[in-house]
Amino acid sequence: MAEKKKPVGKLIIYGICSVALYTLLLTNQELINQNFGRGGWYALLPIVTAFVFSFIHGNFTSYFWTVLGVEAKRKKEVK
């Protein structure tokens, strides 16, 4: 069975993006609190932010475990 190449580059890219997002979030809390609590269309900001964080951090975590060699157990097909 051929060995698959590990996605180290993607891990690094998503890791950097994840750190950047958390840094922006934590260093701009006052601005975020002002805008996220305004109501109206601004109510979508926390939802969009949660989706962006979930996508970036989720991909980072997935690539992290793949690079470490941890994979989900596959069910054997019953014949």
Buried (B, 14 or more C-beta within 10 A) or exposed (E): EEEEEEBEEBBEBBBEBBEEBEEEEEEEEEEBEEEBEEEEEEEEBEEEBEEEBEEBBEBBBBBBEBBEEEEEEEEEEEE
